[in-house]
Amino acid sequence: MEENFGKILRRLRNAKGWSQEDLAARLEISRSHIGRLETGEKQPSLNMLFRLADALEVPATVIIAEMEKERHRA
């Protein structure tokens, strides 16, 4: 599931046309943290999931639903 979250995060970020640096700046975190989330090296806390959703301007339920779809495809 780790890779699934990262793939979804990358897809949502790219849909906005943002770099990892752009997203990191919106969240006031390091670009490397975004990179670790996208590679699956790190998993987001629930709080970070909500912060990411807010920054990406999508409901957190969209991210969770996408994770669920990916899980069932695997």
Backbone bond lengths (Angstrom), bond angles and torsions (degrees), N, CA, C in turn:
res aa  C-N    CA-C-N  psi(-1)  N-CA   C-N-CA  omega(-1)  CA-C   N-CA-C  phi
1 M - - - 1.451 - - 1.524 111.02 -
2 E 1.337 117.55 -24.57 1.453 120.41 -178.25 1.517 111.36 -56.30
3 E 1.340 116.55 -47.97 1.444 120.40 -178.41 1.514 110.95 -65.56
4 N 1.332 117.23 -33.11 1.453 120.26 -179.00 1.521 111.13 -62.41
5 F 1.317 117.60 -45.04 1.456 120.13 179.43 1.521 109.90 -60.85
6 G 1.312 116.37 -46.46 1.456 120.67 -179.24 1.518 112.24 -60.17
7 K 1.324 116.11 -41.27 1.469 120.65 179.22 1.528 110.29 -64.24
8 I 1.306 116.73 -40.97 1.467 121.62 179.30 1.525 110.00 -67.16
9 L 1.325 116.71 -45.32 1.458 120.37 178.93 1.525 110.48 -59.07
10 R 1.309 116.74 -45.97 1.468 121.36 179.61 1.526 110.36 -61.39
11 R 1.312 116.92 -44.26 1.477 121.15 -179.63 1.533 110.55 -61.92
12 L 1.328 117.37 -45.58 1.469 120.85 179.95 1.527 110.92 -65.81
13 R 1.318 116.54 -40.82 1.465 120.48 178.77 1.521 110.51 -64.06
14 N 1.330 116.58 -46.32 1.462 120.75 179.51 1.525 112.01 -63.92
15 A 1.336 116.88 -34.14 1.466 120.33 178.21 1.525 111.21 -61.77
16 K 1.316 116.44 -28.46 1.469 121.79 176.70 1.531 111.34 -82.48
17 G 1.330 116.51 -12.19 1.445 120.48 -176.81 1.522 112.58 76.61
18 W 1.325 116.14 24.40 1.461 121.72 -176.45 1.518 111.20 -100.96
19 S 1.312 114.63 146.89 1.465 121.16 170.85 1.530 108.09 -83.52
20 Q 1.317 115.40 170.52 1.463 118.90 173.88 1.522 109.70 -60.14
21 E 1.321 116.59 -36.42 1.461 121.15 179.19 1.532 111.02 -63.03
22 D 1.338 116.23 -41.00 1.467 120.18 179.34 1.530 110.98 -60.70
23 L 1.336 115.79 -48.04 1.460 119.87 -179.23 1.521 110.88 -65.24
24 A 1.309 116.21 -42.92 1.475 120.53 179.37 1.526 110.58 -59.58
25 A 1.320 116.87 -41.53 1.467 120.50 -179.91 1.522 110.82 -63.77
26 R 1.315 117.25 -39.26 1.472 120.82 179.05 1.529 111.24 -64.58
27 L 1.321 115.86 -32.10 1.469 120.92 -178.61 1.524 112.92 -93.94
28 E 1.334 115.44 -8.42 1.459 121.51 -175.90 1.532 111.69 57.21
29 I 1.340 113.74 47.17 1.468 121.57 175.05 1.533 106.87 -130.73
30 S 1.316 116.75 174.79 1.464 119.75 -178.45 1.529 111.36 -78.49
31 R 1.328 114.84 152.73 1.462 120.50 175.58 1.524 109.84 -62.65
32 S 1.325 116.20 -35.29 1.462 119.40 -179.28 1.527 111.66 -64.21
33 H 1.334 116.97 -30.91 1.470 119.91 176.76 1.532 109.52 -64.55
34 I 1.320 116.75 -43.81 1.475 120.48 176.80 1.521 109.11 -61.06
35 G 1.319 116.57 -43.54 1.466 120.52 179.00 1.515 112.43 -58.90
36 R 1.328 116.39 -43.39 1.478 120.06 179.04 1.521 111.58 -66.29
37 L 1.332 117.07 -35.06 1.464 119.82 176.55 1.530 110.31 -66.32
38 E 1.327 115.99 -41.93 1.464 120.10 -176.96 1.524 112.85 -70.89
39 T 1.322 117.84 -29.15 1.470 119.84 179.13 1.525 112.35 -86.84
40 G 1.327 117.09 -9.02 1.454 120.22 -178.49 1.509 112.88 86.97
41 E 1.326 117.04 1.76 1.465 120.91 177.95 1.524 110.72 -65.70
42 K 1.325 115.87 -29.35 1.464 121.45 -178.73 1.520 108.45 -132.34
43 Q 1.320 115.86 143.81 1.462 121.73 176.40 1.530 109.20 -106.91
44 P 1.338 117.20 143.97 1.467 119.14 -178.53 1.516 111.52 -77.44
45 S 1.314 115.17 146.66 1.462 119.42 169.32 1.528 106.78 -71.86
46 L 1.301 116.71 168.35 1.460 120.22 176.85 1.526 110.16 -60.98
47 N 1.330 116.71 -41.42 1.455 120.77 177.49 1.531 110.88 -59.81
48 M 1.336 117.25 -43.79 1.463 120.47 179.91 1.528 110.79 -66.82
49 L 1.312 117.33 -35.73 1.465 120.29 176.97 1.532 109.93 -58.82
50 F 1.324 116.82 -44.54 1.465 120.54 178.65 1.530 111.20 -67.51
51 R 1.320 117.42 -38.64 1.466 120.28 177.86 1.523 111.11 -64.57
52 L 1.333 116.30 -42.11 1.465 120.53 177.28 1.530 110.56 -62.02
53 A 1.323 116.31 -44.84 1.463 120.33 179.24 1.522 110.67 -59.75
54 D 1.318 116.74 -45.00 1.471 120.31 178.67 1.525 110.73 -61.37
55 A 1.316 116.46 -46.47 1.463 120.67 -178.60 1.527 111.23 -62.69
56 L 1.329 116.22 -38.97 1.460 121.47 -178.92 1.537 112.49 -83.88
57 E 1.331 115.15 -3.88 1.469 122.17 178.24 1.522 112.40 59.66
58 V 1.339 114.84 44.56 1.459 121.85 174.14 1.521 107.77 -133.22
59 P 1.328 117.54 149.53 1.462 118.28 174.73 1.532 110.28 -65.01
60 A 1.310 116.49 144.55 1.465 120.51 177.46 1.520 110.80 -57.33
61 T 1.325 116.58 -30.68 1.463 120.28 179.75 1.526 111.80 -63.62
62 V 1.328 117.49 -27.56 1.467 120.75 176.89 1.526 109.40 -66.52
63 I 1.322 116.48 -44.63 1.466 120.14 178.95 1.528 109.96 -62.81
64 I 1.314 116.45 -44.79 1.465 120.81 -179.43 1.525 110.65 -64.05
65 A 1.334 117.18 -42.46 1.464 120.92 179.04 1.525 110.63 -62.79
66 E 1.334 117.33 -39.79 1.465 120.96 177.60 1.525 110.84 -65.02
67 M 1.324 116.49 -38.85 1.467 120.12 177.22 1.527 110.06 -63.29
68 E 1.308 115.55 -40.81 1.470 120.14 179.29 1.530 110.89 -63.80
69 K 1.323 117.60 -42.95 1.472 121.34 177.28 1.522 110.90 -60.13
70 E 1.343 116.03 -45.98 1.469 120.43 179.41 1.522 111.10 -62.17
71 R 1.307 116.29 -38.89 1.467 120.46 -179.16 1.521 110.99 -62.83
72 H 1.318 116.77 -38.29 1.461 120.76 -178.64 1.529 112.62 -77.29
73 R 1.331 116.76 -21.07 1.459 120.46 176.69 1.526 111.74 -77.36
74 A 1.321 115.00 -28.14 1.483 119.71 -175.79 1.500 112.25 -69.99
